[in-house]
């Protein structure tokens, strides 16, 4: 039995007839299959050829719609022939759709002109023409004779293969079927094309703001890149900007967009109209430009560089501050883009999204993608009503109400994770939240942080196995085959997918790592760019990875420190056969087959900023698309291993008591971020308290010696905290 009709609302230059066609299909209970509007785009020797709309039906085959705006059909017969010939040429390379020299799926054509009152007056030869009233009857005339088994699914798959998104950066040569290189090749081949939900997310286009949410590895960056390329292919005259937080993503965006353009249109993008730009930017033009700098230039407001912003707004508030200030200084809005797409929106303040919004024309085509878990603490972006504010009448500028069945979605959730296997992903979540962390002395829980909204767990692909998912209740959560496909973990035993390895000192850790990398390259058939080594603490990375890199060089294995030995926009160096070493911030947005994480013991032993430190470990683990090795030194690493062993013993299920609102607030206080100055001040206060207690215990100071008001206040605070 075929599925009900699925309508994928892309974009084209025929909005009235597109809407009318979607309305006809959405009202019908008899039509099945998939209706694509504004897709596919076919590359030809004459340039791009967009198909107005296309219906794939198990009963009728493929139906191309020539959409007509207005009341003049024109030479619609020629347009039907031209589109059919070009689509046939596009499908013929798919061998599963061919029998000898012929396509096994029929291609029909019809012109749809909702503005033409009497289409029969214009009909010529065998070219059907219909309006809203006659379309259903005209479609009845199409049929699929001699249909072969699985041919509908094969045709749909060929058309939905929007882009081969996960091809290796360079060709992979393997000689043994059981090597890591061979396993990685099979894994990459399995996820080389978008699934149906991702394809739909690429094509669905709205007038206004659109939000894309999903886990690390769910394809947000890929969907955003291909959406930018799709919009550019359909509307090459538009000025489109793609921006992001992690500079090393720039090369990935350029590669994905270029691949899509070549595959779909046969042409490279016009990079003057489709711009991949940094968020902040600086004077100098070209690669130095950025969204904030462009905003300041367009509106003639003062631009602040990072150093100036830090002195004005303080550490950690630099970019939010300059964006707020720039928006507040504009006298008249000047639109310079038709569409802006923002990746890693969780790393930006709402002010930056508002700044992007102000750069757009009246259509306000802003697409922003973010990961609720990249900062696990649940401090996700505010609602669109809060971010974008209200109109003069008090109504929200942006709302994500539930879309009707025939409308493109404004709020898209990508639930399926295609990077991390179930054991890898659940390990990252377990350690990030401290699910199986032993409670500290006199503590009530080992949890480090928790979502404020319980439904987030289900939105990211977990299901409740036992208990209740509500504050104060015990719950057990697990991932499903739907959200974590088995093929991501079936290639290797669990004990090979994830390993925690303790060492007595950093020297033995370095020696083990050097030998493991050598074995990966010489024996496992992994390439240099299959390997990433991450030191979670960005302040110590250069120092900590130095001994490992020196020893690798002595063995003839090249390596580089991303963003230090390379351009800031470069992460991998596949042409140079070089292993990537990195701190956590440059690692974001990138992935590798084998990920090594150094000095993980800090995630257990640190007394400060524990939530942020655990977030770094979460991000590091989720860079792996196959294997991950978590390395660490001393007792802190042993305790971290204990957490992992408990998780593994529960078959990678998360069992915990969901903290109440008050308990979550307490966690946020206990594990909050503290600057170096704040930590120094706290240490000083602690030492003063230690000295006072020592003096009181020794009798050199008596309680009565203290100011009576101070003593009373101290007693009151202690009673309140313990009460």
N, C-alpha and C positions, 0 to 999 in steps of 0.2 A: 504493500500500500504506500503510495507516495504521500509526502508531507503536504500540509496546507500551503497556500501561496506565501512565499517570503519575498518581501519587497525591499530591495536595497536601493536607497535614495541617494544617488550620487549627484553630481552637478553637470550641467551643460548650459548651452546658451538658448534653451527653449523651455523656459520655466512654466508657461501656461499649459502647453500640451503635455509636458511631463507630469504636472499635477493632475490634469484630467485623466491621463492614462493610469496613474496610481489610484485615483478614485474609483475608476471602473473595476480594476483588479481587486481592490480592497472590499468593494461591495459584494463581489461575487463569492458564493460558497462552493462553486463548482471548479474554479480554476486552481490548479496545483502547480508546484514547482517553484522556480526562482525568477523573479523579475528584476533585472538590473537596469537602472536608469543612469545614463551618463557613463556607460561602460559596456564593452571594452574599448580601449583606444588601440588602434592597429597602426604599426609602423610600416610605411611603404616607401618605395623609391621617390615618391612625390612628397613625402613628409607624413605627418601624423594624420590618421583618419579616425575620428571619434564616431562610434556607433551611438545613435541617440538613445536607444533602449533595446533590451534584448530579453526574451523570455525563453527559459529552458524548461521544457515540459516532458515528462515521461510518456505522455500520450501522443504528443505532436512533434517532438524534436526541438529544433532551435528556430525561434521566430524573431526576425529582426524588425524593429519598428523604425520607420522613417517618420519622425515627428514634424508636423507642419504648424508653424505659428501664423495666425492670420487667416485670410480667406482665399489665398491664391496657392493652389497645389504646386504649380511650376512643373518642371520635368521630373516628376516623382518616379517614373519608370526607370529612368537612367540612374537615379540615386539608389533605387532598390537593387538594381543589377550590380552597381559599383560596390555597395556594402556587402552583398552576398559573395561576390568574387573575392573581396579582400578578406572576409572572415574565413572562407574556405581555405585560402592560402595560409592563413594563420593556424588553422586546425590540422592541416595535412601532415605537418611534422610529428604529430602525436600518433605513433604506430598503432596504439590500441583503438584508435578511431577509424582505421583504414582496413578495407578488404581489397587486396590488390591495389588498384589505382583509385578506388572510390571511397568517399566518406560513408560510414555506415549510419550516420545521423543526418536526417534531412535538414536543410536550411530553407526556411520559408521567409518571405518578406511581405510586409504590409505597411502602407502609409496611413497615419492616423492624424486627422485634421479636425479637431473639435470646433474650429471656427467656420467650417464649411457646412452649410445647411443641407444641401442636396449633393452628396458626394457622387451619386450615380451619373450626374451630368458630366463629370470629369474623368470617369473611368475609361481606360484605354487598354486594349489587348488583355493580357493576363495579369495585369498589375492591380491588386486589390487596393481600394481606398475606402476608409471608413471614418465616421465621426462617433461621438459618444453613443448615439442611438443605434448605430449599425455594427459596432465593433464586435460584440459578442457573437452575432450571427456570422460575421465574416471569419472569425476565428474557428467556428465550427467546420469550415471547409478544409482546414488543414488536418492532415493525418500522417501517422508514421507507420508505414507498411514495412513488413519484414524486420521488425525490431529484434535485435539480438540481446541476449542476457547481459546485464551490467553495462550496456552501452550508454544508458542515461547517466549513470554514475560517472562513467569515464568522460562523457562530454562535459558534465558539470565540473568535474575535477580539472579538466584542461582549461576551462574558462575561468575557474576560480584561482588558478595558479598565477596570482598577480605578479609575484616576483620570487626568484630563487634567492631568498634573503640570507640564508646562512651558509652559503658557499664558503669554503676555506679561502683565506686571504691569498694563499699560494697552493699550487697542486701538491697533493699528498701522495707520496710513493711508499707503498707498504709491500712487504714480501711474505709476511706471516699472518695468517688469518687470526691468530690468537694474541697478537701484539696489542699494546695500548693504542698505537697508531691506527691499526685496523679497526679496533673497537670505536675509536673516535670518528673515523671516517664513516662507519655505518650509522653512528649516532647523528652525525651532521647530515647525512643523506636522508635520514628519517624525518628530520625537522626542517628540511630545506625550503619548504613552501608554507605559506600562511594557512592556518585553519580557517574554517568558515566564519567564525566570530571575528577573527583578526581582519579577514578580507572585508567583511562588512564594515568594520570600524574604519578601515582605510577609505572606503568609498563614501560612507554616509556624510553628507555635507549639510550644515545648517546655516541659516542666516542668523548670526548672533554668536554667542559664546557656547563652546562645547568643551566638556571635561572628559578625560580618559584616565581611569584609575586601574591599578593592578599591581601585583607583586613584582619584585625583581625577577627578571627572566620571563615575564608574561608577554613581552613583545611591545611594550609601550613606545620605546625609542624607535623601533622598527616601524610600527604603525604610524607614528608621527612623521617620520622621514618619508615614508611612502605616500602619506596623505599630502604632504607638501609637494612631492613630485607629481601626484595625480592632479592636484589643483593647478599646478603650473602647466601640465600637459593639456588640460581642458581650457585654461584661461591664460595663455602665454603672455597676454598684455598686463596681467595683474602684477603688482609689486608684492612679493611675499618674503617674509623674514622667518627664519628658524633660529631660535636661540636656546641656551642651555647653561648650566652652571659648571660642569666639568669640561675644561678646555680640551682634554684629550678626546672628547666625543666628536670634535669637528671633523676629523678625518673619516670617522664612521658614518656620520651624516652625509658627507660628500659622496662616499662610496655607494651607500644605499640609494641615494637620490639619483646618482648617475646611472647605476644599474637599472633602476626602474625605467628611467627615461629611454635608455637604449633598448630595453626589452619591449616596452610598450609603444614607443613612438619611432624608434630607429634613429633618434637624434639625441645629442647631449643637451642638457638644460641651458637656457640663457642665464648664466650666473649673475648678470646685471639685474635681472628681475627676480630671480630666486636666490636670496642672499642667506648664507649661513654666517651668523654674526655672534660675537660675544655679548654677554649681558651688559657689562660695564662699558668697556671700550675706552679709547683715548684718542687725542688728536693725532693726525698723521695719515688718516685715510686707509683704504684697503683693508688688510687683515687686522689692523689696529682698531678699526671702528667697532662700535657696539651700540646696543639699543639705547642705553641711558645717554651716551654721548650724542647720538643722533637726535634724541629728544631735546637735549639742551640746545643743540645747534639750530634745530628747526624752530624752536620757540624763543630763541635769543635769551636764554636764561643762563646763569652762571654754572659752569661745570666744575666739579670738585674731583680731584684724583683721590686715590686711596689714603694717602698720608694726610691730606687736608681733611678728608671726611672723618678720619680717626680722631683728629684733634678737635673737631666740632661735635661729633656725635658719640665718641667713645668706642672702645674695642667691642667688636661683635655687632655693632649697630650701624656700621659705616654705610652699607649699601641701602638698607631700609631708610636711613636718614636722608641720603642724597635724593632718593626717589621721591620721598614725601616732600622734600623741599622743592624739587623741580616742579612737581605737580602744583604745589601751592603758589608758584611764581608765574604760571602762565596767565596771560591776559586773554588770549584767543586760541582755541584749539586748531592745530594744523595737522591734517591727516597726511601721512606719507606712505602708508601701506594699505593694501586691500585685504591682506590676511597676515596674521602673526601666529606662529606656533611655538609654544614654550615647553621644553622638556625639563624634567627634574624640578617641577614647580614647588615641590616640598622644600627645596633648598633656598627658595626666594621668599621675601616678605610679601604680604598682600599688596604693599605699595608698588612693587615692581609689576605685578599683574595689572594694577590700575594704570600704571604708566604705559604699558603695552596697549591697553584698551583705548587710551587717549590718542595713541598714534594711528588709530584706524579710522577709516571713513565711516559713513553712517550705517553701513551693514554690520560693523563690529564683529568681523569674523576672527575671533580669538579662540584658539584651541590650546588647552593646557593639560599636560599629562603629569601625573605624580604618583608616587608610591607612598601609601599610608605608613609603610613599615620602615622606610629608610631612616626615619627618626622614630624608633619604636615607641616612644613615650606616649603616643597618642595625641601629641600636639600637632594634629594634622591641620591642613589649611582651613581657615574659617569657611563658612557657607558662602555661596556666591552673593547672597544678599548682603552679607557683612563686607565682603571684599570690594564689591563694585558700588555699593551705596544705593541711594534712592533717586528717583526723578523729582521734578519740581512738585508733582502732585502727591509725593510720599510713597509711591509704589516702587518696588525694587527694579533696578535697571536690568538685573539678570536673575532668572529663576530657572531651576531645573525641574519642572513639573514632568510627571510621567508622560512620555510621548505616546500619541495615538499609534495604532498598529501600522498605519501607512505612512508615518512620518519618521524622518531620521532621528536617532536618539541624540539628545543633548548631553546625557550622562551615560558614559560607556564604562562598564567594568569588565576587565579581562581577568577571568578567574583562573585560567589554566597556566601552569608554570612550565615552560619549555626549556629552561636552562638547568634548574636544580632538580635532582631526583628527590623522591620523598625522604629518604634518610638524611640527605644533605640539607634540605630546606627545613625539616622539623628540628634538626640539630641546631641550625642557626636561630630559629625561633626560641627553642628551649633555653639556649645560653643567653640570648638577647634579653629575654624576660626574667631569667633566673628561676625558671620553673622548678628545677630540682636542686637549686642551691640551698645548702644548709642554712638555717636561720642564724644570724649572728648572736652572740651571747646576749641573753635577755631580750632578743627580738622575737616578734610574732610570726615572721615569714622570711623566706629567703628571696622572695620576689624583689626584683629591682625596679620594675615598672610594669604598667598594664594599660591597655586601651581604656579610655573613658566610655566608649560605646561598645557594648558586647557584640552587636551585630557585625562588627568589622571582622570578627573571626570567620563568620560564614561567608562574608563577601570575598574573603581572600582564599576560599576553597577548603575550609575545614568544616567537618560536620560533627554534631554532638553524638557521641557514642553512649554516654552515660551521664546522669546528673542533669542539672539545669544551668543554662548559660545566663546567669543573672547574678547581681552583686550579692555576696554573702553565701553563695551556694557552691557546693563541690561539683566539678564538671570534668569530664574526660573528652578530649577532642582528638579527632584523627583526620587524615587526609584521604581522599577518595581516588579511585582510578581515573575518574573524570578530571579532577583538578591536578593530579600528579600521575601522568601516564606511566604504566609499568615499564615500558621500553627504556625509560630514562635510567632505570636501576638494574634491569635484567642483564646487562652486558658484563657486570662484575659482581662478585660477592659483596655483601654489605661491609664486611671487614676490610675490603679493599677500597670501597667508595669513600669511607670516612675513617681516618686514623688519628688518634691522639698519642703523641710520643713525648715522654718526659726526658729531661736531661739534667745532669748534676750541675752543669755550668754552660755558659754561652759558647765556649770553645768546642765542647763535644757536640753541641747543637749545630754549630757551623760545619764541623767535619762531616756529620751525618748528612746534612743538606747538600754539601758539595758532592758527596758520593751518590746521593739519590738523583741529583740533576744529571750527573755523568751517565748513570744507568738509564735514565729516561731517554737520553739522546742516542747513546751508543747501542742499547739493547732493546728498548721499548718502542723504537720507531716513532717517537714523538719529535716534532720539530721544535726549534728554539722558541718559536712564538706560540707553542702550545703550553708554555710554562710561565707562570707568574709567581713571584715571591713578594709577599706583602708583609711589611712591618706596620702594625696597626697604629703606633704612635708616630704622628707626622714629624714631631720635633726631634726624634732620635734616629730617623730612618737612615740618613746618610752614614752616620757613625756605626749603626748596628749591622748594616749589610756590607760594610767595607771589607771585613775579613773574608767573607764568603766570596765576594766578587774577585778579590785578589787571588784566592786559591783557584777559582775557576779559570782565570786568565792564565795562570801557570799551567793549567791542564789543556789550554788551547780552546776554551769555551768562552765566547764573547758574551758580555752582558751590558746593560745600560740602566741607568736610574732615570725613570720616566720624568720628563719635564726639567731635568737637571742636565743630563748628558744629551738631551734632545730638545727640539723645539717644544714649547709648552703645549702645542696642539698634537704632539706625537706621543703615542703610548707604545705600540708595537713597532718593531723594525724587522719585518719579515725578509726584506731584501738583504739585510746585513747579517742574518743568522745570529740573532742576539737574544738572550734571555732577559725578560723584563723584570726589574726590581722596582718597587714602588711603595710610597706611603699610601694610607687608606684613601685620601681624598682624590688622588689621580686614578685610583683603581675603580672608582664608582663609574658605572655605565659600561665597563669592559668585562670580558669573560675569557676564560681559558680552560683547556681540558684538565690540566694539573695545576692546582693552587697550593702553594706552601705558605703558611702563616707563622711568622716568627714571634717569639716572646709573648705568647698568649697568657702567660702567668699574671700579667698586669690586670687581666679581667677579673681575677679572684683576689689578688692581694692589695689592690689599690684602696686607699681610704678616701679618695676624693673622686668626684665626677664619675661615679660608677656607672650611671645610666649611659653617659656618652661613651665611656670606654667599652661597655657591652655592645653598644650600637656599632662601634667600629668592628668588633669581632663578627657581629651579624653580617655587616656589609662585606667583610673579607670572605667569609664562608660562602656567601651567595654569589661570589664571582665564579665559582666552579661549575662547569657544565658536565663534569665527569667525576674527578677524584679530588679530595682535599686532604691535606696533611696539616694538623694543628700541632705546632711545636712549642715547647715552653720549658722553663727552668725552675727547679726547686719545688717547695711545698705548695705554692700557689697553683702550679700546673697539676700537681697530684689532685688537689681539690677540684680543679676544673674537669679533670678526667673522671672524677667520681660523679659529677653531674651528668656527663655523657653516658657513663655506664648505667646509671639509673634510667635514663631515657631509653637506651638500647634494651635494657631489661623489660621495659614496658612496650616493646615493639614499636618504638617511635610514636607513641601516643602521649599527649600532654594532659596530665592529671594535676589539678590544683583547685584551690578555693578562690573564687573570684572576689577580689577585695572590694569592700564598700567604697563609697565616694570619699568618706573621711580617711579611710586607709590609703586610697590612691593619692590623696593630697599629701598624706604623711610620707609616702614613698617619694613623691616629687620633691619634698623638702630635704629628706635624708640624702637622696642621690642626685641632687641638683648640681648643675655646673657651677664651679667656682673658679675665678681667675687666680693667677699666681699671687696677686696682691691680696685678694681675699683670703687665700690659704695662709699666706704669711701672717696676716692680721689675726686669723683664728688660732694659729700656732702660738702666737704671742699671748693671746687671751688664755689659752689652755695652760701655758706655762705659769702665768700669773695665778691661775686657780690652783695648780699643783703646789706652787710655793705657799699659797695661803693655807691650803689643807695641811701641808707639812708643818707649818708654824702652829696651826691649831692643835694638831695631834701631839706635837712636842711640848706644847704649853708655853711656847715663847710668845704666842698671841692668844688671847682669850676672846670668846665670842662677845663678851661685854665691851671689849676694846673697839669693836666695830661700831660705826655710826648706827644709831637705833633705827633710823628710817631705812638705811641700806640693808640692815639685817632683816627687817620686816619685809622689804621688797623681795629679797632673796628667798625667804621662806615661802612667800606667796607664789613666786614663780615655780619653785620646786613642787609645791603642793598641786598647782594647776597642771603641770606637765605630767605628774604621776597620778593625778586623779582621773 
